[in-house]
């Protein structure tokens, strides 16, 4: 079999197709590169790994300079990773730029997670890079990872990362609850992503009246997937039992005075410097979630 001529023809066809202004040309490019990777893999088994260098030297002259050794190695790696039976059906879901970021990952389930996140949330290449860099998949609870594999339905707290990453771009050394809230508000989209899917920001310092006094909910959110308000309280200390009592009062207030009859009961999230599993273990309200935060 003349591997080189077949590879050359596929890449020439792709070059012609890329000049066509059509939404599907990226899909065609990815499939072409996957098939080219297969041919490179098979040629390597027959002629040795050095064959990529030989092919690259000829392709750069006869087809285009972009088909250098690095590019051909990426194509072969793309095939090696995505020839996995779990991943092959996901070829062409994303752009080539996305796949370049994914082929270095070794965990198939992790790759599937990032592909689904990229598709469902329309992530750009740079947004995907940021998610991988921040180890988003690794920060998911083990039970969530198992649910993703078995395709079980997630609960609202399953996709909340732990620790929740909050960007400290101004490098504050002393962190108060007000400062923590300020950092969150400076990049609210990133914070909502750390909580999972379907969260929308309503207001910070949401004022409520309890008897004759006013109190303020740090952050009031709404989750449109679970059709529920979400009360978020920020604590720069270890989780304490009194934090549970405080957020329960706020959740009950929202249930009685803010939510409508067709909405589900309010969820409470306590974001603290250090979690205390014993406090949550003895909390009777399973709508309350606690997560640690980490400044970066």
C-alpha positions as CSV (number, residue, x, y, z in Angstrom):
1,X,0.0,0.0,0.0
2,X,1.3,3.5,-0.9
3,X,0.6,5.3,2.4
4,X,2.3,8.5,1.2
5,X,0.1,8.9,-1.9
6,X,-3.1,8.3,0.1
7,X,-2.1,10.7,2.8
8,X,-1.1,13.3,0.2
9,X,-4.4,13.0,-1.7
10,X,-6.5,13.3,1.5
11,X,-4.6,16.5,2.5
12,X,-4.9,18.0,-0.9
13,X,-8.6,17.3,-0.9
14,X,-8.8,18.9,2.5
15,X,-7.0,22.0,1.3
16,X,-9.5,22.4,-1.6
17,X,-12.4,21.9,0.7
18,X,-11.2,24.5,3.3
19,X,-11.5,27.2,0.6
20,X,-15.2,26.5,0.5
21,X,-17.2,28.8,2.9
22,X,-19.3,26.2,4.6
23,X,-20.1,25.5,8.2
24,X,-19.2,21.8,7.8
25,X,-15.6,22.3,6.6
26,X,-14.2,22.1,10.1
27,X,-15.9,18.7,10.6
28,X,-14.4,17.5,7.3
29,X,-10.9,18.7,8.3
30,X,-11.1,16.8,11.6
31,X,-12.2,13.6,9.9
32,X,-9.5,14.0,7.3
33,X,-6.8,14.4,10.1
34,X,-8.2,11.4,11.9
35,X,-8.0,9.3,8.8
36,X,-4.5,10.7,8.0
37,X,-3.5,9.8,11.6
38,X,-4.6,6.2,11.0
39,X,-2.5,6.0,7.8
40,X,0.5,7.5,9.6
41,X,0.0,5.0,12.4
42,X,-0.2,2.0,10.0
43,X,2.8,3.3,8.0
44,X,4.8,3.7,11.2
45,X,4.2,0.1,12.1
46,X,5.3,-1.1,8.7
47,X,8.2,1.3,8.0
48,X,9.2,2.6,11.4
49,X,8.4,5.9,13.3
50,X,11.0,7.8,11.2
51,X,8.5,7.6,8.3
52,X,6.7,10.7,9.6
53,X,9.9,12.8,9.1
54,X,10.2,11.5,5.5
55,X,6.5,12.2,4.7
56,X,6.6,15.6,6.3
57,X,9.6,16.7,4.1
58,X,7.7,15.8,1.0
59,X,4.3,17.1,2.0
60,X,5.7,20.5,3.0
61,X,6.9,20.8,-0.6
62,X,4.1,19.2,-2.5
63,X,1.0,20.2,-0.4
64,X,1.8,23.0,2.1
65,X,4.3,24.1,4.8
66,X,1.9,23.6,7.6
67,X,2.3,19.8,7.3
68,X,5.5,19.7,9.3
69,X,6.6,16.9,11.6
70,X,4.8,18.4,14.6
71,X,1.5,18.5,12.8
72,X,1.8,15.0,11.5
73,X,2.7,13.7,15.0
74,X,-0.5,15.4,16.3
75,X,-2.6,13.7,13.6
76,X,-1.2,10.3,14.5
77,X,-1.7,11.0,18.2
78,X,-5.2,12.1,17.5
79,X,-5.9,8.7,15.9
80,X,-4.2,6.8,18.6
81,X,-6.3,8.4,21.3
82,X,-9.6,8.6,19.5
83,X,-9.5,5.1,18.0
84,X,-10.8,4.1,21.5
85,X,-14.3,2.8,21.0
86,X,-15.7,5.2,23.5
87,X,-14.1,8.2,21.8
88,X,-14.4,7.4,18.1
89,X,-18.1,8.5,18.0
90,X,-17.0,11.9,19.4
91,X,-14.7,12.6,16.5
92,X,-15.9,15.8,14.7
93,X,-17.9,17.1,17.6
94,X,-15.3,19.9,18.1
95,X,-12.7,21.8,16.1
96,X,-9.1,20.6,15.5
97,X,-7.9,23.3,17.9
98,X,-10.0,21.7,20.7
99,X,-8.7,18.2,19.9
100,X,-5.1,19.4,20.1
101,X,-5.7,20.3,23.8
102,X,-7.4,16.9,24.5
103,X,-5.0,14.4,23.0
104,X,-2.4,14.9,25.8
105,X,-5.0,13.6,28.4
106,X,-4.7,9.9,29.3
107,X,-8.1,9.4,31.0
108,X,-10.9,8.5,28.5
109,X,-13.6,9.6,30.9
110,X,-11.9,12.9,31.5
111,X,-11.7,13.5,27.7
112,X,-15.4,12.7,27.3
113,X,-16.2,15.1,30.1
114,X,-14.4,18.0,28.5
115,X,-15.9,17.2,25.0
116,X,-19.4,17.3,26.5
117,X,-18.6,20.5,28.4
118,X,-17.2,22.1,25.2
119,X,-20.3,21.1,23.2
120,X,-22.9,21.9,25.8
121,X,-21.4,25.2,26.9
122,X,-20.0,26.2,23.5
123,X,-16.5,26.6,24.9
124,X,-13.8,28.3,22.9
125,X,-10.4,26.7,22.6
126,X,-9.0,29.1,25.2
127,X,-11.9,28.4,27.6
128,X,-11.2,24.7,27.3
129,X,-7.5,25.3,28.0
130,X,-8.5,27.2,31.1
131,X,-10.8,24.4,32.3
132,X,-8.1,21.8,31.9
133,X,-5.5,24.0,33.5
134,X,-7.8,24.4,36.5
135,X,-8.3,20.7,36.8
136,X,-12.0,21.0,36.6
137,X,-12.6,17.3,36.1
138,X,-10.3,16.3,39.0
139,X,-12.2,18.6,41.4
140,X,-15.5,16.9,40.7
141,X,-16.7,14.5,43.5
142,X,-16.1,10.8,42.9
143,X,-19.8,10.1,43.0
144,X,-20.3,12.6,40.1
145,X,-17.6,11.0,38.0
146,X,-19.3,7.6,38.5
147,X,-22.6,9.1,37.5
148,X,-21.1,10.6,34.3
149,X,-19.8,7.1,33.4
150,X,-23.1,5.4,34.1
151,X,-25.1,8.3,32.7
152,X,-27.2,8.7,35.8
153,X,-29.1,11.9,36.4
154,X,-27.1,14.5,38.4
155,X,-28.4,16.4,41.4
156,X,-27.8,20.1,41.7
157,X,-24.7,19.6,43.9
158,X,-23.1,16.9,41.8
159,X,-21.3,19.3,39.4
160,X,-20.1,21.8,42.1
161,X,-16.3,21.7,42.1
162,X,-14.3,21.2,45.3
163,X,-12.4,23.3,45.9
164,X,-14.2,26.2,44.2
165,X,-11.6,28.3,42.5
166,X,-11.9,32.1,42.9
167,X,-9.5,34.4,41.1
168,X,-7.5,36.8,43.3
169,X,-6.3,39.0,40.4
170,X,-5.4,41.9,42.8
171,X,-3.5,39.5,45.1
172,X,-5.2,40.5,48.3
173,X,-3.4,39.1,51.3
174,X,-6.1,39.8,53.9
175,X,-9.3,38.1,52.8
176,X,-12.6,39.2,54.5
177,X,-16.0,38.0,53.5
178,X,-16.6,41.4,51.8
179,X,-13.3,40.9,49.9
180,X,-14.2,37.4,48.9
181,X,-17.6,38.6,47.6
182,X,-15.8,41.4,45.6
183,X,-13.5,38.8,44.0
184,X,-16.5,36.7,43.0
185,X,-18.4,39.6,41.5
186,X,-15.3,40.7,39.5
187,X,-15.7,37.5,37.5
188,X,-19.1,36.2,38.1
189,X,-19.2,33.9,34.9
190,X,-16.2,31.9,36.2
191,X,-17.8,31.6,39.6
192,X,-21.1,30.3,38.2
193,X,-19.2,27.8,36.2
194,X,-17.5,26.5,39.3
195,X,-21.0,25.8,40.7
196,X,-22.0,23.7,37.7
197,X,-24.7,24.1,35.0
198,X,-27.8,26.3,35.0
199,X,-26.8,29.0,37.6
200,X,-27.8,32.6,37.0
201,X,-26.9,35.6,39.2
202,X,-29.7,37.6,40.7
203,X,-28.2,39.9,43.4
204,X,-25.5,40.3,46.0
205,X,-26.3,41.7,49.4
206,X,-29.9,40.7,48.9
207,X,-31.8,42.5,51.6
208,X,-34.4,40.6,53.7
209,X,-36.4,41.7,56.8
210,X,-36.5,39.4,59.8
211,X,-38.9,41.0,62.3
212,X,-37.7,44.5,62.8
213,X,-34.2,44.0,61.6
214,X,-32.6,43.7,58.1
215,X,-30.2,40.9,57.0
216,X,-28.3,40.5,53.8
217,X,-27.8,37.3,51.8
218,X,-24.3,37.3,50.4
219,X,-25.4,36.1,46.9
220,X,-28.8,35.1,45.6
221,X,-28.8,32.9,42.5
222,X,-31.3,30.9,40.6
223,X,-30.8,27.6,38.9
224,X,-33.0,27.3,35.8
225,X,-32.3,23.5,35.3
226,X,-33.6,22.6,38.8
227,X,-36.0,25.5,39.0
228,X,-34.9,26.7,42.4
229,X,-33.4,29.7,44.1
230,X,-29.9,29.3,45.6
231,X,-28.7,31.1,48.6
232,X,-24.9,31.4,48.9
233,X,-23.2,32.4,52.1
234,X,-19.4,33.2,52.2
235,X,-17.3,32.3,55.2
236,X,-13.5,32.9,55.5
237,X,-13.3,30.4,58.4
238,X,-13.8,26.7,58.9
239,X,-17.4,25.7,58.6
240,X,-19.3,26.0,61.9
241,X,-22.6,24.8,63.1
242,X,-24.0,28.3,63.4
243,X,-23.4,28.8,59.7
244,X,-25.9,26.1,59.1
245,X,-28.5,27.8,61.3
246,X,-27.9,31.1,59.5
247,X,-28.3,29.8,56.0
248,X,-31.4,27.7,57.0
249,X,-33.1,31.0,58.1
250,X,-32.3,32.6,54.8
251,X,-33.5,29.6,52.7
252,X,-36.8,29.5,54.7
253,X,-37.2,33.2,54.1
254,X,-36.8,32.9,50.3
255,X,-39.2,29.9,50.3
256,X,-41.9,31.9,52.0
257,X,-41.4,35.3,50.5
258,X,-39.6,35.0,47.2
259,X,-40.2,31.7,45.4
260,X,-43.4,31.0,43.6
261,X,-45.6,27.9,44.0
262,X,-44.2,26.2,40.8
263,X,-40.6,26.5,41.9
264,X,-38.7,23.9,44.0
265,X,-37.4,24.5,47.5
266,X,-34.4,26.8,47.9
267,X,-30.9,25.3,48.0
268,X,-28.2,26.6,50.3
269,X,-24.5,26.7,49.5
270,X,-21.9,27.6,52.2
271,X,-18.5,28.4,50.7
272,X,-15.9,28.3,53.4
273,X,-12.2,28.4,53.9
274,X,-12.2,24.9,55.3
275,X,-14.9,22.3,55.2
276,X,-16.0,20.3,58.3
277,X,-17.7,17.1,57.2
278,X,-18.9,16.4,60.8
279,X,-21.0,19.6,60.8
280,X,-22.7,18.6,57.5
281,X,-23.0,15.0,58.6
282,X,-25.2,16.0,61.5
283,X,-27.1,18.6,59.4
284,X,-30.7,17.3,58.9
285,X,-31.3,19.5,55.8
286,X,-29.9,17.8,52.8
287,X,-30.5,21.0,50.7
288,X,-27.5,22.6,52.4
289,X,-24.2,22.1,50.6
290,X,-20.7,23.1,51.9
291,X,-17.6,23.6,49.7
292,X,-14.2,24.9,50.3
293,X,-12.8,27.8,48.2
294,X,-9.3,28.3,46.9
295,X,-7.8,31.6,45.7
296,X,-5.6,31.6,42.6
